[in-house]
């Protein structure tokens, strides 16, 4: 009943002024005004029974319902507008053309013509990353399955060649971690976390950081994304102009047409030069073109994700600064919670990005070594480090463009992590300083604040980046590789390193 709901709202936030029964009664009627963001937060706590995950889901659904109500109300108002009388000034004509994304013109017959919007890569990227993560992952998996079947038909899924006498080196498509682990597991996981983070920010985080001024639509977010048009186009050029066209045509196509690898790293793309009886060079050219087009798409998704990470953290910092962080205690708590959520999402995406780069570097280093298979090569390195097996790594003296590619990726990932870290850390530290200066009397609330393990997050990223750069540089690198991968996997599972769980155990029961 409205009475019980009003009482529950008052009980869940006893320090507030409460809520009038008349306001709650309006919710049970045909309500055109909707429910404010503070009351949506309280309703989510009531319906979620103070469970953090359930409360978050309820808040997302209630906020979405509020936006639908605003859209329906706007549509109803537009339908109720009287038709333009001949000789009168149409409201559409007084809208400045430079500010109107869609301009309508009404003719004598009353038909409205809509001006077609020009192509916008940022808008396309925003639409793409507003889709379900499962849909994008399913498209990537389907494309990989097609490549895997073609590799099986062309017999390069598991193929060897002899770089020197006595060595049969495995260079098959199925044996390459940058074509299996990266494409099947790491990149879809990265996209899943990224899209979940973007959805949280657009549906929940932005309203929490708006200091009570609920953002009814995403027009402001679309304009924010559009401001980074140059970054989106730079990513497009890198992905399809450099990774696809330049790398494929300038390296692999040129080598296959000449029939000479010229000390290039030999993989399943160039094995046609060494084993023409397995696959012909025309077939290798066609398959490698499809494979590098797929790589261009993967690179575009990954780098665009990094751009969105920066946009989200920049938007978070901007909204928090505009409210001057002194809007009220509840806003400070909300802004801190949003910042922690964004930081954990950024950290997970960065860890996955470094792990994907590690797959590229590991495969390239193996192909330049004298190991027969990548598994035996890594295992033999560990055995040599422990003194169980004698010998050391040998090298074939080949060149690999992937070494430079992995270095560039590590630089971009590190730069985005540092930029996002500085923005989020700056806001949260300012909130902490304000809380300490105000000397909040609610000691229970202060004791329950989660302290972000900044040093551990930075340490994990530094270790992962260092491990990637040191692959194959010394005997025993496989031990460091194993340890850092385990650390990276654990940090994906618990990016707060037990801080949030410890807080939940020590928190008083509600």
C-alpha positions as CSV (number, residue, x, y, z in Angstrom):
1,X,0.0,0.0,0.0
2,X,1.1,3.6,-0.4
3,X,1.2,4.0,3.4
4,X,3.5,1.0,3.9
5,X,5.8,2.0,1.0
6,X,6.1,5.6,2.5
7,X,7.0,4.1,5.8
8,X,9.6,1.8,4.3
9,X,11.2,4.7,2.4
10,X,11.4,6.7,5.6
11,X,12.9,3.7,7.5
12,X,15.5,3.0,4.9
13,X,16.8,6.6,5.0
14,X,16.0,7.8,8.5
15,X,18.3,10.9,8.4
16,X,16.4,12.4,5.4
17,X,13.2,14.4,5.6
18,X,11.2,11.4,4.6
19,X,8.5,11.5,1.9
20,X,5.0,12.8,1.8
21,X,2.2,10.2,1.6
22,X,0.6,12.2,-1.2
23,X,3.7,11.8,-3.3
24,X,3.7,8.0,-2.9
25,X,0.0,7.8,-3.6
26,X,0.6,9.6,-6.9
27,X,2.9,6.7,-7.9
28,X,0.0,4.3,-7.7
29,X,-2.0,6.5,-10.0
30,X,-1.5,7.6,-13.6
31,X,1.7,9.5,-12.9
32,X,3.1,11.7,-15.7
33,X,6.0,13.1,-13.6
34,X,7.7,9.8,-12.8
35,X,9.9,9.2,-9.8
36,X,13.0,11.2,-8.9
37,X,16.5,9.7,-8.8
38,X,16.7,9.8,-5.0
39,X,13.4,7.9,-4.6
40,X,14.5,5.5,-7.3
41,X,17.6,4.7,-5.2
42,X,15.4,4.2,-2.2
43,X,13.0,1.9,-4.0
44,X,15.9,-0.1,-5.4
45,X,17.1,-0.7,-1.9
46,X,13.7,-1.8,-0.7
47,X,13.0,-4.1,-3.6
48,X,16.5,-5.4,-3.5
49,X,16.3,-6.2,0.2
50,X,19.6,-4.3,0.7
51,X,21.5,-6.8,-1.4
52,X,24.1,-4.8,-3.4
53,X,23.7,-6.8,-6.6
54,X,19.9,-6.9,-6.4
55,X,19.8,-3.2,-5.6
56,X,22.0,-2.4,-8.5
57,X,19.8,-4.4,-10.9
58,X,16.6,-2.9,-9.6
59,X,18.1,0.6,-10.0
60,X,19.0,-0.1,-13.6
61,X,15.5,-1.3,-14.3
62,X,13.8,1.5,-12.5
63,X,16.0,4.1,-14.2
64,X,15.2,2.6,-17.6
65,X,11.5,2.7,-16.8
66,X,11.8,6.4,-15.9
67,X,13.5,7.1,-19.2
68,X,10.8,5.2,-21.1
69,X,8.2,7.3,-19.3
70,X,9.9,10.5,-20.2
71,X,10.1,9.4,-23.9
72,X,6.4,8.4,-23.9
73,X,5.4,11.8,-22.3
74,X,7.5,13.6,-25.0
75,X,5.8,11.6,-27.7
76,X,2.4,12.3,-26.3
77,X,3.1,16.1,-26.1
78,X,4.3,16.1,-29.8
79,X,1.1,14.3,-30.9
80,X,-1.1,16.8,-29.0
81,X,0.5,19.9,-30.7
82,X,-2.0,21.6,-33.0
83,X,-1.2,21.4,-36.7
84,X,0.4,24.4,-38.3
85,X,-2.1,26.9,-39.8
86,X,-1.3,28.2,-43.2
87,X,0.6,31.4,-42.9
88,X,1.8,30.7,-39.4
89,X,5.4,30.0,-38.4
90,X,6.1,26.3,-37.9
91,X,8.2,25.5,-34.8
92,X,10.5,23.4,-37.0
93,X,11.4,26.4,-39.1
94,X,12.8,28.4,-36.1
95,X,15.2,25.7,-35.1
96,X,18.8,26.7,-36.2
97,X,19.9,24.3,-38.9
98,X,23.4,23.9,-37.5
99,X,21.9,22.7,-34.2
100,X,19.3,20.4,-35.6
101,X,20.4,16.9,-36.3
102,X,17.1,16.0,-37.9
103,X,15.3,18.8,-39.7
104,X,11.7,18.4,-40.8
105,X,10.0,20.3,-43.5
106,X,6.2,20.2,-44.0
107,X,4.9,20.5,-47.5
108,X,1.4,21.5,-48.7
109,X,0.3,17.9,-48.5
110,X,1.4,17.7,-44.8
111,X,4.2,15.2,-45.4
112,X,7.2,15.6,-43.2
113,X,10.6,15.0,-44.9
114,X,13.5,14.0,-42.7
115,X,17.1,15.1,-43.5
116,X,19.4,12.1,-43.5
117,X,22.1,12.2,-40.9
118,X,25.7,12.1,-42.3
119,X,27.8,9.1,-41.5
120,X,29.5,9.3,-38.1
121,X,32.1,6.7,-36.9
122,X,31.7,7.7,-33.2
123,X,28.0,7.2,-33.4
124,X,28.5,3.9,-35.2
125,X,31.0,2.8,-32.5
126,X,28.6,3.9,-29.7
127,X,25.8,1.9,-31.3
128,X,28.0,-1.2,-31.7
129,X,29.1,-1.1,-28.1
130,X,25.5,-0.6,-27.0
131,X,24.7,-4.1,-28.3
132,X,24.7,-7.2,-26.2
133,X,28.2,-8.6,-25.5
134,X,27.0,-12.0,-26.5
135,X,26.0,-10.8,-30.0
136,X,29.4,-9.4,-30.7
137,X,31.2,-12.4,-29.2
138,X,29.0,-14.7,-31.3
139,X,29.9,-12.9,-34.4
140,X,33.6,-13.2,-33.6
141,X,33.3,-16.9,-32.8
142,X,31.4,-17.5,-36.0
143,X,34.2,-15.7,-38.0
144,X,36.8,-17.7,-36.2
145,X,35.0,-21.0,-36.9
146,X,35.0,-20.1,-40.6
147,X,38.8,-19.5,-40.5
148,X,39.3,-22.7,-38.5
149,X,37.4,-24.8,-41.1
150,X,39.2,-23.2,-44.0
151,X,42.6,-23.9,-42.2
152,X,41.5,-27.5,-41.8
153,X,40.5,-27.7,-45.5
154,X,43.8,-26.1,-46.6
155,X,45.7,-28.5,-44.2
156,X,47.5,-25.7,-42.4
157,X,45.7,-26.2,-39.0
158,X,48.7,-28.4,-37.9
159,X,51.7,-28.1,-40.2
160,X,55.5,-28.2,-39.7
161,X,58.5,-27.1,-41.7
162,X,62.2,-27.6,-41.3
163,X,64.1,-24.4,-40.7
164,X,67.4,-26.4,-40.1
165,X,68.4,-30.0,-40.3
166,X,66.9,-32.1,-37.5
167,X,64.1,-29.7,-36.6
168,X,60.4,-30.0,-37.6
169,X,58.9,-26.8,-36.3
170,X,55.1,-26.7,-35.7
171,X,53.5,-23.5,-37.1
172,X,49.9,-24.7,-37.5
173,X,46.9,-22.3,-37.1
174,X,45.5,-24.3,-34.2
175,X,48.8,-24.0,-32.3
176,X,49.0,-20.2,-32.3
177,X,47.8,-18.7,-29.0
178,X,47.2,-15.3,-30.7
179,X,44.7,-17.1,-33.0
180,X,43.1,-19.4,-30.4
181,X,43.3,-18.1,-26.8
182,X,43.0,-14.4,-27.8
183,X,40.2,-14.7,-30.3
184,X,38.1,-17.4,-28.5
185,X,38.5,-16.4,-24.9
186,X,40.3,-13.2,-24.0
187,X,38.8,-10.7,-26.5
188,X,35.1,-11.8,-25.9
189,X,35.8,-11.6,-22.2
190,X,37.3,-8.1,-22.7
191,X,34.2,-7.0,-24.7
192,X,31.9,-8.4,-22.1
193,X,33.5,-6.4,-19.3
194,X,33.7,-3.3,-21.4
195,X,30.1,-3.3,-22.5
196,X,28.9,-4.0,-19.0
197,X,30.9,-1.0,-17.8
198,X,29.5,1.3,-20.5
199,X,26.0,0.1,-19.7
200,X,26.5,0.8,-16.0
201,X,27.9,4.3,-16.7
202,X,25.1,5.3,-19.1
203,X,22.2,3.9,-17.1
204,X,23.3,4.3,-13.5
205,X,26.7,6.0,-13.0
206,X,25.9,9.3,-14.9
207,X,22.7,9.8,-12.9
208,X,24.5,9.2,-9.6
209,X,27.1,11.7,-10.5
210,X,24.6,14.3,-11.7
211,X,23.9,15.4,-8.1
212,X,20.1,14.9,-8.3
213,X,19.7,16.3,-11.8
214,X,18.6,13.1,-13.5
215,X,19.8,12.7,-17.1
216,X,16.6,11.7,-19.0
217,X,18.3,10.7,-22.2
218,X,21.7,9.9,-23.7
219,X,22.0,13.0,-26.0
220,X,24.7,14.4,-23.8
221,X,26.6,11.1,-23.8
222,X,26.3,10.9,-27.6
223,X,27.7,14.4,-28.0
224,X,30.5,13.5,-25.5
225,X,31.4,10.5,-27.7
226,X,31.2,12.6,-30.9
227,X,33.8,14.9,-29.4
228,X,36.4,12.2,-29.8
229,X,35.8,11.7,-33.5
230,X,39.6,12.0,-34.3
231,X,40.4,9.2,-31.9
232,X,37.8,6.9,-33.4
233,X,39.1,7.6,-37.0
234,X,42.7,7.1,-35.8
235,X,41.7,3.7,-34.5
236,X,40.0,2.9,-37.8
237,X,43.1,3.8,-39.8
238,X,45.4,1.8,-37.5
239,X,43.1,-1.2,-37.6
240,X,42.4,-1.4,-41.3
241,X,45.0,0.8,-42.9
242,X,48.0,-0.4,-41.0
243,X,47.2,-3.8,-39.5
244,X,45.2,-5.1,-42.4
245,X,46.4,-3.3,-45.6
246,X,50.0,-2.4,-44.8
247,X,51.0,-5.4,-42.7
248,X,49.3,-7.9,-44.9
249,X,50.1,-6.4,-48.3
250,X,53.5,-5.0,-47.3
251,X,54.8,-8.2,-45.6
252,X,52.9,-11.4,-46.3
253,X,51.5,-10.6,-49.8
254,X,54.8,-9.3,-51.0
255,X,56.7,-12.4,-49.6
256,X,54.2,-14.9,-51.0
257,X,54.2,-13.3,-54.5
258,X,58.0,-13.4,-54.6
259,X,58.2,-16.9,-53.1
260,X,60.9,-15.8,-50.7
261,X,60.5,-15.2,-47.0
262,X,63.7,-13.2,-46.7
263,X,64.4,-14.0,-43.1
264,X,60.9,-13.2,-42.1
265,X,59.3,-15.1,-39.2
266,X,57.6,-18.2,-40.8
267,X,54.1,-19.0,-39.6
268,X,51.1,-20.6,-41.2
269,X,50.7,-17.6,-43.6
270,X,54.2,-18.1,-45.1
271,X,54.5,-21.9,-44.8
272,X,53.4,-22.1,-48.4
273,X,56.8,-20.9,-49.4
274,X,58.5,-23.8,-47.5
275,X,55.8,-26.5,-48.1
276,X,54.2,-25.8,-51.5
277,X,53.0,-29.4,-51.5
278,X,50.7,-28.7,-48.5
279,X,49.2,-25.4,-49.7
280,X,49.7,-23.3,-52.8
281,X,50.7,-19.7,-52.7
282,X,47.4,-18.4,-54.3
283,X,45.5,-20.3,-51.6
284,X,47.8,-18.9,-48.9
285,X,47.3,-15.3,-50.3
286,X,43.5,-15.6,-50.1
287,X,43.4,-17.2,-46.7
288,X,45.9,-14.8,-45.2
289,X,43.9,-11.8,-46.6
290,X,40.7,-13.1,-44.8
291,X,42.7,-13.8,-41.6
292,X,44.2,-10.3,-41.5
293,X,40.8,-8.7,-42.2
294,X,39.6,-10.6,-39.1
295,X,42.6,-9.3,-37.2
296,X,41.7,-5.8,-38.3
297,X,38.2,-6.2,-36.9
298,X,39.6,-7.5,-33.6
299,X,42.1,-4.6,-33.4
300,X,39.3,-2.1,-34.1
301,X,37.1,-3.6,-31.3
302,X,40.0,-3.6,-28.9
303,X,41.4,-0.1,-29.5
304,X,37.9,1.4,-29.7
305,X,37.3,-0.2,-26.3
306,X,40.4,1.6,-25.0
307,X,39.0,4.9,-26.3
308,X,35.7,4.3,-24.6
309,X,37.5,3.6,-21.3
310,X,39.1,7.1,-21.5
311,X,35.8,8.8,-22.5
312,X,34.0,7.2,-19.5
313,X,36.6,8.3,-17.0
314,X,36.9,11.7,-18.5
315,X,33.1,12.1,-18.3
316,X,33.1,10.9,-14.7
317,X,35.8,13.4,-13.8
318,X,33.9,16.2,-15.6
319,X,30.5,15.5,-13.9
320,X,32.1,15.3,-10.5
321,X,34.0,18.5,-10.9
322,X,30.9,20.3,-12.2
323,X,29.1,19.4,-8.9
324,X,32.2,20.6,-7.0
325,X,32.0,17.4,-4.9
326,X,30.2,19.2,-2.1
327,X,26.6,18.6,-3.1
328,X,25.9,16.5,-0.1
329,X,27.0,13.4,1.8
330,X,24.9,11.0,-0.3
331,X,26.3,12.4,-3.5
332,X,29.9,11.9,-2.2
333,X,29.1,8.3,-1.3
334,X,27.5,7.7,-4.7
335,X,30.4,9.4,-6.6
336,X,32.9,7.2,-4.7
337,X,31.0,4.0,-5.4
338,X,30.8,4.9,-9.1
339,X,34.5,5.7,-9.2
340,X,35.4,2.3,-7.6
341,X,33.2,0.5,-10.1
342,X,34.8,2.3,-13.0
343,X,38.3,1.7,-11.7
344,X,37.7,-2.1,-11.3
345,X,36.3,-2.2,-14.8
346,X,39.2,-0.3,-16.3
347,X,41.7,-2.5,-14.4
348,X,40.1,-5.7,-15.7
349,X,40.1,-4.5,-19.3
350,X,43.7,-3.4,-19.0
351,X,44.8,-6.8,-17.5
352,X,43.0,-8.6,-20.4
353,X,44.6,-6.3,-22.9
354,X,48.1,-7.1,-21.6
355,X,47.3,-10.8,-21.6
356,X,46.2,-10.6,-25.3
357,X,49.4,-8.8,-26.1
358,X,51.3,-11.5,-24.2
359,X,49.7,-14.1,-26.6
360,X,51.0,-12.1,-29.6
361,X,54.5,-11.7,-28.1
362,X,54.7,-15.4,-27.0
363,X,53.8,-16.7,-30.5
364,X,56.2,-14.4,-32.2
365,X,59.1,-15.3,-29.9
366,X,58.4,-19.0,-30.3
367,X,58.4,-18.8,-34.1
368,X,61.9,-17.1,-34.0
369,X,63.2,-19.8,-31.7
370,X,64.4,-23.4,-32.5
371,X,61.7,-25.0,-30.4
372,X,59.7,-27.7,-32.2
373,X,56.3,-26.9,-30.6
374,X,55.3,-24.0,-28.4
375,X,54.4,-26.3,-25.5
376,X,57.8,-28.1,-25.6
377,X,59.6,-24.8,-26.0
378,X,58.0,-23.4,-22.8
379,X,58.4,-26.6,-20.9
380,X,62.1,-27.1,-21.9
381,X,62.8,-23.5,-20.7
382,X,61.4,-24.3,-17.3
383,X,63.3,-27.6,-17.1
384,X,66.6,-25.8,-18.0
385,X,65.9,-23.1,-15.3
386,X,65.5,-25.8,-12.6
387,X,68.6,-27.7,-13.9
388,X,66.7,-30.8,-14.9
389,X,67.6,-30.4,-18.5
390,X,70.8,-29.1,-20.0
391,X,71.0,-26.7,-22.9
392,X,69.7,-23.2,-23.7
393,X,67.4,-21.6,-26.2
394,X,68.5,-21.3,-29.8
395,X,67.3,-18.7,-32.4
396,X,66.7,-18.9,-36.1
397,X,67.8,-15.3,-36.9
398,X,64.4,-14.3,-38.3
399,X,62.6,-11.0,-38.0
400,X,59.1,-10.5,-36.7
401,X,56.8,-7.5,-37.1
402,X,54.8,-8.7,-34.2
403,X,57.6,-7.6,-31.8
404,X,57.0,-4.0,-32.8
405,X,53.2,-4.5,-32.7
406,X,53.3,-5.9,-29.2
407,X,55.4,-3.0,-28.0
408,X,53.0,-0.4,-29.5
409,X,50.0,-2.2,-27.9
410,X,51.7,-2.3,-24.5
411,X,52.4,1.4,-24.8
412,X,48.8,2.3,-25.7
413,X,47.4,0.1,-23.0
414,X,49.7,1.5,-20.4
415,X,48.9,5.1,-21.5
416,X,45.2,4.5,-21.2
417,X,45.6,2.9,-17.8
418,X,47.6,5.8,-16.4
419,X,45.2,8.4,-17.8
420,X,42.1,6.6,-16.4
421,X,43.9,5.9,-13.1
422,X,44.9,9.6,-12.6
423,X,41.3,10.8,-13.3
424,X,39.5,8.4,-11.0
425,X,42.1,8.5,-8.3
426,X,42.0,12.3,-8.3
427,X,38.3,12.4,-7.8
428,X,38.2,9.7,-5.1
429,X,41.1,11.3,-3.2
430,X,39.3,14.7,-3.3
431,X,36.2,13.0,-1.9
432,X,38.3,11.4,0.9
433,X,39.8,14.8,1.7
434,X,36.4,16.4,1.9
435,X,35.1,13.6,4.1
436,X,38.0,14.0,6.5
437,X,37.7,17.8,6.6
438,X,34.0,17.7,7.4
439,X,34.7,15.2,10.2
440,X,31.6,13.1,9.5
441,X,29.9,12.1,12.8
442,X,28.6,8.8,11.3
443,X,31.6,6.7,12.3
444,X,29.9,3.5,11.2
445,X,29.5,4.8,7.7
446,X,33.1,6.0,7.7
447,X,34.4,2.7,8.9
448,X,32.6,0.9,6.1
449,X,34.2,2.9,3.2
450,X,36.1,0.6,0.9
451,X,39.8,1.5,0.4
452,X,40.9,1.0,-3.1
453,X,44.1,-1.0,-3.4
454,X,45.7,1.4,-5.9
455,X,49.3,0.1,-5.3
456,X,48.2,-3.5,-5.9
457,X,46.5,-2.6,-9.2
458,X,49.5,-0.7,-10.4
459,X,51.8,-3.5,-9.3
460,X,49.8,-6.1,-11.2
461,X,49.9,-4.0,-14.4
462,X,53.6,-3.4,-14.1
463,X,54.3,-7.1,-13.6
464,X,52.2,-8.1,-16.5
465,X,53.8,-5.5,-18.8
466,X,57.3,-6.4,-17.7
467,X,56.6,-10.1,-18.2
468,X,55.4,-9.5,-21.8
469,X,58.5,-7.6,-22.6
470,X,60.8,-10.2,-21.1
471,X,59.4,-13.2,-22.9
472,X,62.3,-15.2,-24.4
473,X,65.0,-12.8,-23.0
474,X,66.5,-15.2,-20.5
475,X,66.4,-18.8,-19.4
476,X,63.5,-19.4,-17.0
477,X,61.2,-16.8,-18.6
478,X,58.5,-19.4,-18.6
479,X,58.4,-19.5,-14.8
480,X,57.8,-15.7,-14.7
481,X,55.2,-16.2,-17.4
482,X,53.3,-18.8,-15.4
483,X,53.4,-16.7,-12.2
484,X,52.2,-13.5,-13.8
485,X,49.4,-15.3,-15.7
486,X,48.2,-16.7,-12.4
487,X,48.3,-13.2,-10.8
488,X,46.5,-11.8,-13.8
489,X,43.7,-14.4,-13.6
490,X,43.3,-13.9,-9.9
491,X,43.1,-10.1,-10.3
492,X,40.3,-10.6,-12.9
493,X,38.4,-12.6,-10.4
494,X,39.0,-10.2,-7.5
495,X,40.2,-6.8,-8.7
496,X,39.8,-5.4,-5.1
497,X,42.1,-8.1,-3.7
498,X,39.7,-9.1,-0.9
499,X,39.0,-5.6,0.3
500,X,35.3,-5.6,-0.6
501,X,34.8,-9.1,0.7
502,X,36.4,-8.3,4.0
503,X,34.2,-5.2,4.3
504,X,31.1,-7.3,3.6
505,X,32.0,-9.8,6.3
506,X,32.6,-7.1,8.9
507,X,29.6,-5.1,8.0
508,X,26.7,-5.1,10.6
509,X,23.6,-7.1,9.6
510,X,20.7,-4.9,8.4
